[in-house]
Amino acid sequence: MKIKVCGLRNPENIKAIAQLEPDYMGFICYEKSPRYVSETLPQALANVPDRVVKTLVVVNESKEKIEQLITDFGFDAIQLHGDESPEFCDVFKGKVQVVKAFGIDDNFDFGKLDAYADSVDYFLFDTKTPAYGGSGQTFNWDILDKYTLNKSFLLSGGISLDNLEQIKQIKYPAFYGVDLNSKFEIEPGLKDMQKLEQAFKILRS
Protein backbone atom coordinates (compact mmCIF):
# COMPACT_ATOMS: atom_id res chain seq x y z
CA MET A 1 0.00 0.00 0.00
CA LYS A 2 1.63 3.24 -1.16
CA ILE A 3 1.03 6.28 1.03
CA LYS A 4 0.81 9.83 -0.30
CA VAL A 5 0.53 12.78 2.06
CA CYS A 6 -0.84 15.80 0.21
CA GLY A 7 -1.42 19.48 0.81
CA LEU A 8 1.93 20.23 2.47
CA ARG A 9 3.59 23.62 2.87
CA ASN A 10 5.09 24.02 6.36
CA PRO A 11 8.84 23.20 6.20
CA GLU A 12 9.15 21.86 9.77
CA ASN A 13 5.95 19.83 9.41
CA ILE A 14 7.29 18.38 6.17
CA LYS A 15 10.58 17.47 7.85
CA ALA A 16 8.68 15.54 10.53
CA ILE A 17 6.44 13.78 8.00
CA ALA A 18 9.50 12.75 5.97
CA GLN A 19 10.63 10.71 8.98
CA LEU A 20 7.55 8.51 8.48
CA GLU A 21 8.86 7.64 5.01
CA PRO A 22 5.78 8.32 2.87
CA ASP A 23 6.03 7.19 -0.74
CA TYR A 24 4.69 10.46 -2.15
CA MET A 25 4.39 14.02 -0.86
CA GLY A 26 2.04 16.41 -2.65
CA PHE A 27 2.36 20.17 -3.04
CA ILE A 28 -0.66 22.09 -4.29
CA CYS A 29 0.09 24.89 -6.73
CA TYR A 30 -3.49 26.04 -7.20
CA GLU A 31 -4.34 29.48 -5.86
CA LYS A 32 -7.94 28.65 -4.93
CA SER A 33 -6.89 25.84 -2.61
CA PRO A 34 -6.56 26.61 1.12
CA ARG A 35 -3.41 24.44 0.93
CA TYR A 36 -1.80 26.51 -1.82
CA VAL A 37 1.94 26.33 -1.24
CA SER A 38 2.75 29.68 -2.96
CA GLU A 39 6.03 31.35 -2.02
CA THR A 40 6.93 28.72 0.60
CA LEU A 41 7.59 26.08 -2.07
CA PRO A 42 11.42 26.28 -2.12
CA GLN A 43 11.65 25.94 1.68
CA ALA A 44 9.02 23.19 1.71
CA LEU A 45 10.80 21.07 -0.87
CA ALA A 46 14.16 21.48 0.85
CA ASN A 47 13.05 19.01 3.51
CA VAL A 48 11.86 16.26 1.17
CA PRO A 49 14.26 13.29 0.95
CA ASP A 50 15.24 11.96 -2.47
CA ARG A 51 13.45 8.67 -1.83
CA VAL A 52 10.08 10.45 -1.69
CA VAL A 53 8.24 11.15 -4.95
CA LYS A 54 7.76 14.93 -4.97
CA THR A 55 4.36 15.53 -6.54
CA LEU A 56 3.16 18.77 -8.09
CA VAL A 57 -0.63 19.15 -7.82
CA VAL A 58 -2.26 21.51 -10.33
CA VAL A 59 -5.74 22.30 -11.64
CA ASN A 60 -6.18 23.30 -15.29
CA GLU A 61 -2.71 24.84 -15.36
CA SER A 62 -0.85 25.67 -18.58
CA LYS A 63 1.73 23.28 -20.01
CA GLU A 64 4.33 26.02 -19.84
CA LYS A 65 3.77 26.72 -16.14
CA ILE A 66 3.87 23.01 -15.27
CA GLU A 67 7.07 22.50 -17.25
CA GLN A 68 8.63 25.50 -15.52
CA LEU A 69 7.71 24.20 -12.06
CA ILE A 70 9.11 20.76 -12.88
CA THR A 71 12.35 22.32 -14.12
CA ASP A 72 12.72 24.80 -11.27
CA PHE A 73 11.88 22.46 -8.40
CA GLY A 74 12.69 18.96 -9.62
CA PHE A 75 9.25 17.43 -9.22
CA ASP A 76 9.13 13.68 -9.83
CA ALA A 77 5.39 13.49 -10.51
CA ILE A 78 2.45 15.68 -11.46
CA GLN A 79 -1.13 15.25 -10.31
CA LEU A 80 -3.55 16.80 -12.76
CA HIS A 81 -6.68 17.56 -10.77
CA GLY A 82 -8.74 19.51 -13.29
CA ASP A 83 -10.32 18.87 -16.68
CA GLU A 84 -7.09 17.99 -18.49
CA SER A 85 -7.42 15.93 -21.69
CA PRO A 86 -5.57 12.70 -22.51
CA GLU A 87 -3.50 14.70 -25.00
CA PHE A 88 -2.51 17.14 -22.27
CA CYS A 89 -1.46 14.28 -19.97
CA ASP A 90 0.54 12.69 -22.75
CA VAL A 91 2.80 15.75 -23.01
CA PHE A 92 4.33 14.83 -19.64
CA LYS A 93 4.23 11.02 -19.84
CA GLY A 94 7.76 9.66 -19.67
CA LYS A 95 9.18 12.89 -18.23
CA VAL A 96 7.61 12.53 -14.78
CA GLN A 97 5.02 10.23 -13.27
CA VAL A 98 1.58 11.41 -14.38
CA VAL A 99 -1.37 11.02 -12.01
CA LYS A 100 -4.78 12.03 -13.39
CA ALA A 101 -7.43 12.74 -10.77
CA PHE A 102 -11.15 12.25 -11.27
CA GLY A 103 -14.02 13.28 -9.04
CA ILE A 104 -16.24 10.26 -8.44
CA ASP A 105 -19.95 10.12 -7.63
CA ASP A 106 -22.61 7.46 -8.12
CA ASN A 107 -23.11 8.53 -11.75
CA PHE A 108 -19.44 8.51 -12.77
CA ASP A 109 -18.79 6.97 -16.20
CA PHE A 110 -15.69 4.80 -15.85
CA GLY A 111 -15.72 4.26 -19.61
CA LYS A 112 -14.21 7.69 -20.18
CA LEU A 113 -11.02 6.53 -18.46
CA ASP A 114 -10.18 4.30 -21.44
CA ALA A 115 -8.95 7.31 -23.40
CA TYR A 116 -6.47 8.16 -20.63
CA ALA A 117 -5.01 4.71 -20.07
CA ASP A 118 -1.94 5.16 -22.28
CA SER A 119 -1.34 8.79 -21.26
CA VAL A 120 -1.03 8.46 -17.48
CA ASP A 121 0.84 6.31 -14.96
CA TYR A 122 -1.89 6.28 -12.33
CA PHE A 123 -5.42 7.46 -11.71
CA LEU A 124 -6.51 9.12 -8.49
CA PHE A 125 -10.15 8.73 -7.50
CA ASP A 126 -11.43 11.55 -5.31
CA THR A 127 -14.90 12.61 -4.19
CA LYS A 128 -16.62 14.77 -6.79
CA THR A 129 -17.04 18.38 -5.66
CA PRO A 130 -17.48 21.73 -7.43
CA ALA A 131 -14.06 22.76 -6.10
CA TYR A 132 -11.82 19.98 -7.56
CA GLY A 133 -11.44 18.01 -4.35
CA GLY A 134 -10.57 18.98 -0.82
CA SER A 135 -14.04 18.25 0.53
CA GLY A 136 -13.00 15.77 3.21
CA GLN A 137 -15.91 13.58 2.09
CA THR A 138 -15.79 9.97 0.94
CA PHE A 139 -17.57 8.60 -2.10
CA ASN A 140 -19.27 5.21 -2.34
CA TRP A 141 -16.28 2.88 -2.74
CA ASP A 142 -18.54 0.09 -3.99
CA ILE A 143 -18.72 1.93 -7.31
CA LEU A 144 -15.11 0.87 -7.90
CA ASP A 145 -16.58 -2.49 -8.93
CA LYS A 146 -17.22 -0.79 -12.26
CA TYR A 147 -13.52 -0.06 -12.79
CA THR A 148 -12.09 -2.70 -15.12
CA LEU A 149 -8.79 -1.25 -16.36
CA ASN A 150 -5.40 -2.59 -15.28
CA LYS A 151 -4.11 0.94 -14.65
CA SER A 152 -3.27 1.38 -10.96
CA PHE A 153 -5.12 3.97 -8.90
CA LEU A 154 -4.81 5.92 -5.67
CA LEU A 155 -7.83 6.44 -3.44
CA SER A 156 -8.57 9.89 -2.05
CA GLY A 157 -11.41 11.81 -0.45
CA GLY A 158 -12.31 11.73 3.23
CA ILE A 159 -9.76 9.12 4.24
CA SER A 160 -9.37 9.21 8.03
CA LEU A 161 -8.38 7.09 11.02
CA ASP A 162 -12.01 5.98 11.18
CA ASN A 163 -11.99 4.20 7.82
CA LEU A 164 -8.41 2.99 7.34
CA GLU A 165 -9.22 -0.55 8.46
CA GLN A 166 -12.04 -0.59 5.92
CA ILE A 167 -9.66 0.62 3.22
CA LYS A 168 -7.27 -2.23 4.05
CA GLN A 169 -10.05 -4.64 3.06
CA ILE A 170 -10.26 -3.22 -0.48
CA LYS A 171 -8.86 -5.96 -2.69
CA TYR A 172 -8.96 -4.57 -6.23
CA PRO A 173 -5.79 -5.66 -8.08
CA ALA A 174 -5.25 -2.12 -9.38
CA PHE A 175 -5.55 -0.47 -5.95
CA TYR A 176 -2.14 1.14 -5.54
CA GLY A 177 -2.35 3.41 -2.51
CA VAL A 178 -4.04 6.12 -0.48
CA ASP A 179 -3.90 9.90 -0.46
CA LEU A 180 -3.99 11.42 3.04
CA ASN A 181 -4.95 15.05 3.39
CA SER A 182 -7.66 17.06 5.14
CA LYS A 183 -8.66 14.53 7.82
CA PHE A 184 -5.08 14.58 9.13
CA GLU A 185 -4.78 18.32 9.65
CA ILE A 186 -4.61 20.81 12.48
CA GLU A 187 -5.34 23.52 9.90
CA PRO A 188 -5.11 23.61 6.09
CA GLY A 189 -1.55 22.76 5.09
CA LEU A 190 -0.44 21.74 8.60
CA LYS A 191 -0.66 18.02 9.35
CA ASP A 192 -1.37 16.44 12.73
CA MET A 193 1.68 14.26 13.35
CA GLN A 194 -0.03 12.10 15.96
CA LYS A 195 -2.82 11.20 13.54
CA LEU A 196 -0.39 10.56 10.70
CA GLU A 197 1.77 8.31 12.86
CA GLN A 198 -1.31 6.25 13.72
CA ALA A 199 -2.31 6.10 10.05
CA PHE A 200 1.11 4.87 8.92
CA LYS A 201 1.11 2.23 11.65
CA ILE A 202 -2.32 0.96 10.58
CA LEU A 203 -1.58 0.95 6.86
CA ARG A 204 1.79 -0.73 7.20
CA SER A 205 0.81 -3.37 9.74
C-alpha positions as CSV (number, residue, x, y, z in Angstrom):
1,M,0.0,0.0,0.0
2,K,1.6,3.2,-1.2
3,I,1.0,6.3,1.0
4,K,0.8,9.8,-0.3
5,V,0.5,12.8,2.1
6,C,-0.8,15.8,0.2
7,G,-1.4,19.5,0.8
8,L,1.9,20.2,2.5
9,R,3.6,23.6,2.9
10,N,5.1,24.0,6.4
11,P,8.8,23.2,6.2
12,E,9.1,21.9,9.8
13,N,5.9,19.8,9.4
14,I,7.3,18.4,6.2
15,K,10.6,17.5,7.8
16,A,8.7,15.5,10.5
17,I,6.4,13.8,8.0
18,A,9.5,12.8,6.0
19,Q,10.6,10.7,9.0
20,L,7.5,8.5,8.5
21,E,8.9,7.6,5.0
22,P,5.8,8.3,2.9
23,D,6.0,7.2,-0.7
24,Y,4.7,10.5,-2.2
25,M,4.4,14.0,-0.9
26,G,2.0,16.4,-2.6
27,F,2.4,20.2,-3.0
28,I,-0.7,22.1,-4.3
29,C,0.1,24.9,-6.7
30,Y,-3.5,26.0,-7.2
31,E,-4.3,29.5,-5.9
32,K,-7.9,28.7,-4.9
33,S,-6.9,25.8,-2.6
34,P,-6.6,26.6,1.1
35,R,-3.4,24.4,0.9
36,Y,-1.8,26.5,-1.8
37,V,1.9,26.3,-1.2
38,S,2.8,29.7,-3.0
39,E,6.0,31.4,-2.0
40,T,6.9,28.7,0.6
41,L,7.6,26.1,-2.1
42,P,11.4,26.3,-2.1
43,Q,11.6,25.9,1.7
44,A,9.0,23.2,1.7
45,L,10.8,21.1,-0.9
46,A,14.2,21.5,0.8
47,N,13.0,19.0,3.5
48,V,11.9,16.3,1.2
49,P,14.3,13.3,0.9
50,D,15.2,12.0,-2.5
51,R,13.4,8.7,-1.8
52,V,10.1,10.5,-1.7
53,V,8.2,11.1,-5.0
54,K,7.8,14.9,-5.0
55,T,4.4,15.5,-6.5
56,L,3.2,18.8,-8.1
57,V,-0.6,19.1,-7.8
58,V,-2.3,21.5,-10.3
59,V,-5.7,22.3,-11.6
60,N,-6.2,23.3,-15.3
61,E,-2.7,24.8,-15.4
62,S,-0.8,25.7,-18.6
63,K,1.7,23.3,-20.0
64,E,4.3,26.0,-19.8
65,K,3.8,26.7,-16.1
66,I,3.9,23.0,-15.3
67,E,7.1,22.5,-17.2
68,Q,8.6,25.5,-15.5
69,L,7.7,24.2,-12.1
70,I,9.1,20.8,-12.9
71,T,12.4,22.3,-14.1
72,D,12.7,24.8,-11.3
73,F,11.9,22.5,-8.4
74,G,12.7,19.0,-9.6
75,F,9.3,17.4,-9.2
76,D,9.1,13.7,-9.8
77,A,5.4,13.5,-10.5
78,I,2.5,15.7,-11.5
79,Q,-1.1,15.2,-10.3
80,L,-3.6,16.8,-12.8
81,H,-6.7,17.6,-10.8
82,G,-8.7,19.5,-13.3
83,D,-10.3,18.9,-16.7
84,E,-7.1,18.0,-18.5
85,S,-7.4,15.9,-21.7
86,P,-5.6,12.7,-22.5
87,E,-3.5,14.7,-25.0
88,F,-2.5,17.1,-22.3
89,C,-1.5,14.3,-20.0
90,D,0.5,12.7,-22.8
91,V,2.8,15.7,-23.0
92,F,4.3,14.8,-19.6
93,K,4.2,11.0,-19.8
94,G,7.8,9.7,-19.7
95,K,9.2,12.9,-18.2
96,V,7.6,12.5,-14.8
97,Q,5.0,10.2,-13.3
98,V,1.6,11.4,-14.4
99,V,-1.4,11.0,-12.0
100,K,-4.8,12.0,-13.4
101,A,-7.4,12.7,-10.8
102,F,-11.2,12.3,-11.3
103,G,-14.0,13.3,-9.0
104,I,-16.2,10.3,-8.4
105,D,-19.9,10.1,-7.6
106,D,-22.6,7.5,-8.1
107,N,-23.1,8.5,-11.8
108,F,-19.4,8.5,-12.8
109,D,-18.8,7.0,-16.2
110,F,-15.7,4.8,-15.8
111,G,-15.7,4.3,-19.6
112,K,-14.2,7.7,-20.2
113,L,-11.0,6.5,-18.5
114,D,-10.2,4.3,-21.4
115,A,-8.9,7.3,-23.4
116,Y,-6.5,8.2,-20.6
117,A,-5.0,4.7,-20.1
118,D,-1.9,5.2,-22.3
119,S,-1.3,8.8,-21.3
120,V,-1.0,8.5,-17.5
121,D,0.8,6.3,-15.0
122,Y,-1.9,6.3,-12.3
123,F,-5.4,7.5,-11.7
124,L,-6.5,9.1,-8.5
125,F,-10.2,8.7,-7.5
126,D,-11.4,11.5,-5.3
127,T,-14.9,12.6,-4.2
128,K,-16.6,14.8,-6.8
129,T,-17.0,18.4,-5.7
130,P,-17.5,21.7,-7.4
131,A,-14.1,22.8,-6.1
132,Y,-11.8,20.0,-7.6
133,G,-11.4,18.0,-4.4
134,G,-10.6,19.0,-0.8
135,S,-14.0,18.3,0.5
136,G,-13.0,15.8,3.2
137,Q,-15.9,13.6,2.1
138,T,-15.8,10.0,0.9
139,F,-17.6,8.6,-2.1
140,N,-19.3,5.2,-2.3
141,W,-16.3,2.9,-2.7
142,D,-18.5,0.1,-4.0
143,I,-18.7,1.9,-7.3
144,L,-15.1,0.9,-7.9
145,D,-16.6,-2.5,-8.9
146,K,-17.2,-0.8,-12.3
147,Y,-13.5,-0.1,-12.8
148,T,-12.1,-2.7,-15.1
149,L,-8.8,-1.3,-16.4
150,N,-5.4,-2.6,-15.3
151,K,-4.1,0.9,-14.6
152,S,-3.3,1.4,-11.0
153,F,-5.1,4.0,-8.9
154,L,-4.8,5.9,-5.7
155,L,-7.8,6.4,-3.4
156,S,-8.6,9.9,-2.0
157,G,-11.4,11.8,-0.4
158,G,-12.3,11.7,3.2
159,I,-9.8,9.1,4.2
160,S,-9.4,9.2,8.0
161,L,-8.4,7.1,11.0
162,D,-12.0,6.0,11.2
163,N,-12.0,4.2,7.8
164,L,-8.4,3.0,7.3
165,E,-9.2,-0.6,8.5
166,Q,-12.0,-0.6,5.9
167,I,-9.7,0.6,3.2
168,K,-7.3,-2.2,4.0
169,Q,-10.0,-4.6,3.1
170,I,-10.3,-3.2,-0.5
171,K,-8.9,-6.0,-2.7
172,Y,-9.0,-4.6,-6.2
173,P,-5.8,-5.7,-8.1
174,A,-5.3,-2.1,-9.4
175,F,-5.6,-0.5,-5.9
176,Y,-2.1,1.1,-5.5
177,G,-2.4,3.4,-2.5
178,V,-4.0,6.1,-0.5
179,D,-3.9,9.9,-0.5
180,L,-4.0,11.4,3.0
181,N,-4.9,15.1,3.4
182,S,-7.7,17.1,5.1
183,K,-8.7,14.5,7.8
184,F,-5.1,14.6,9.1
185,E,-4.8,18.3,9.6
186,I,-4.6,20.8,12.5
187,E,-5.3,23.5,9.9
188,P,-5.1,23.6,6.1
189,G,-1.6,22.8,5.1
190,L,-0.4,21.7,8.6
191,K,-0.7,18.0,9.4
192,D,-1.4,16.4,12.7
193,M,1.7,14.3,13.3
194,Q,0.0,12.1,16.0
195,K,-2.8,11.2,13.5
196,L,-0.4,10.6,10.7
197,E,1.8,8.3,12.9
198,Q,-1.3,6.3,13.7
199,A,-2.3,6.1,10.1
200,F,1.1,4.9,8.9
201,K,1.1,2.2,11.6
202,I,-2.3,1.0,10.6
203,L,-1.6,0.9,6.9
204,R,1.8,-0.7,7.2
205,S,0.8,-3.4,9.7
